[in-house]
Each structure stands twice: as structure tokens, then as C-alpha cells.
Amino acid sequence: MTQVTLTNVSKRYGDTVVLQGVDLHIADGEFVVLVGPSGCGKTTLLRMMCGLEEISGGELAIDGQVVNHLPPAQRGIAMVFQSYALYPHMSVFDNMAFGLKLHGADRAERKRRIEAAARALHIDHLLQRLPRELSGGQRQRVAIGRAIVRDPKLFLFDEPLSNLDASLRVKTRVELARLHRELKATMVYVTHDQVEAMTLGDKIVVMHEGRVQQAGTPVELYEQPANRFVATFIGSPAINLLPATVAALDGGVLLSLARGAQARADVEAGGLRVGQAVEIGVRPEHLRPVGAEEAGLAGEGVRFDGEVVLVEQLGESHLVYMRTDGGEELVLRGSALTKVRVGDRARWCAPVEALHVFDADGQAHRRRAAQM
């Protein structure tokens, strides 16, 4: 059983605050992904878990034991770095054996663990090679194998796939997910790539400016973002945001947009008032074309008339960029957009349950319809 609890954790370098008020619980066997833009503090937080950075305030506990001042070697943690950090003069076998030697494992035990990890990672035929004789993906698997053989309490990954090409990232991502299922180990993974975060994580922790913005499952973050930042960071293409004003609070929230257009959102109205400036959020895949026969479509939350300014063909779907008559710019995504052409005028709508509402501070008003 390996659980990690961070309570009001902070990090300062002199007068510069890098992390503040971080509260996070990582359950046994959970795969947690720390994600956010560069400089948000995610790698610093990982290094504090490992013991490579001191904690300025708060507590870090592993299995109930506070480890703030415990050296890295005594925390039972294995870390996989972005740069692989392999010894260039040692074979793959010796690289993987190095930590075991330091911990006093005998030759037979080292051999057993290394061969088992190498088979799991499909590098058992590379054990006698030097790092310079390996591809980037093979080197990364050696670094992961070196962590596995130690049988640590906790695995920490610092952007381990960022040096790989796109196709190799996908393959290695699948291997990491498989390893997590087989090992049932607690893992914390840092990335700036939201696709990695969404596909790997049991729990995703979105960070920005040294604070945790939201922690939850991929579906929770996508469908119920806590604020504007999470909504814009999670999802590609990014969510469409439109300025609006609260027109009425009767049976939901009625909103006024540019040029007299209106929208209805099924969100909790607490804290909203008539006349208040807000933003509407709608994801590209939730906008759809409206034909004449659908003019009275039930459940419609918002409708736009406008002109198509760009079409991107992605094979399995299309991205359509349009400018509404009110001057807003929207992106639509779908497989049913094959007949749309630049210059077309069209009408688009989104269902009431698809709309998000953010107040002036960027906080989301929770949608009452959680399922799309």
C-alpha cells in the first residue's frame, strides 16, 4: 500500500513563490498525472516528492509517514528523468543493475529482476548493448526498467516521452499504461501534453501559476471544468468562449450575446445576477449544423448564423472555423462537416446541456446535466 498526501505544500526561492497551498491525495495504485503549462510548478512538485528539492512549507507524507526531511534514498522512490540519465560506459544490464548493487542485492537476484523487467519492456535482446547503440525509445525503456527492478513504493516520471517522435510516444504511452495495470503501482507522471494526461491518468491534476486548479478524472475535467483555465487547457481544439450577459434566471440561465442573440444554459444559478457579464463556453464537437427541417430543434441552447472562413480536413473529422454575424469566431469539429466549404453561410447550434458558464473571475457555474 503506497499513498501520498500533500498538505498545504509550498516552495519558495528567496522571495519568489513557486508553489503555494498544494493539497493533494494520491491513492494506492493510482496513476496521477500533473499537467500544466511550462513554469506552473509541476516538475518542482515532483522533485519535492523525490527529495531532490526541499519543501518550504507544509507536509509530504508517504504511507502516513512525513518525509519532508528524509533523503531520497530512504523514501523508496524511483524516478525516471526526461534525459534518460543512463551511464554511457555501462551496458543496458549494468545500467539496470546499478541501483540493485547499491542496495546489496546478490548476483542471482539482480539477474532475475533485470531479465523479468527487460521481458516486460521488450528490451531483453538489448541487455549487452551500450546506450549509444540504442534508439531514443529503447533508452527510455531502459530508464523505466532501471526503475522497475528496484520495486519501489512510488514511481515518478518527469516528462519521459518528450524526447521521442510522435509515433514512438504513442507506442511508449501504451506500454506505460500496460505496465501500470500489471504492476498495480502508484505512479506520478509530469507532462505538458494533455493527450498524454487524458489517456494515461486515473486522476489528472491541472496546475497553473503554482496552484492546483482542479484534480479529477479525465471525464470530470473535460465535462465539468472548475474554471476558465481548466476549460481552455483541457481539450483540443480549445473550447470556444463567447462574451455574454445574464438576461434572466428562470428555469435555468438565459444569456444575451452579441447582436441580440440569446442562449440558455442548464447551470446552477447561485451567485449569478441579471445584468452580470459572463462567458459562455462550448466545445467544438458540440456545435452542429442546423437544417431548415430542424428549425424548432428541442433542447437547443444556443444558435449562431455566420460564414465559414476556413476548413481543415483531418481525415476522420473536419475542423470548421466560422465568423458569426455578431463577430465571434468559433471552431467546430465533426465527421458530418464534409460538405462545408469556405464562404458558405450556415446556421449552427449547440444543446443546452453542452454550455458552460464562467463568471468574471473565471470560475465555472456547475452544469446540472453532467452527462453529455
Helices and strands as residue ranges (DSSP letters): E 4-13, E 16-26, E 31-35, H 42-50, E 57-62, E 65-66, G 72-74, E 77-80, H 92-102, H 107-121, G 124-126, G 131-133, H 136-148, E 154-158, H 166-183, E 186-191, H 194-200, E 203-208, E 211-216, H 218-223, H 228-233, E 240-248, E 253-256, G 258-260, E 262-265, E 277-282, G 284-286, E 288-289, G 292-294, E 300-313, E 318-324, E 329-334, E 345-351, G 352-354, E 356-358, E 364-365
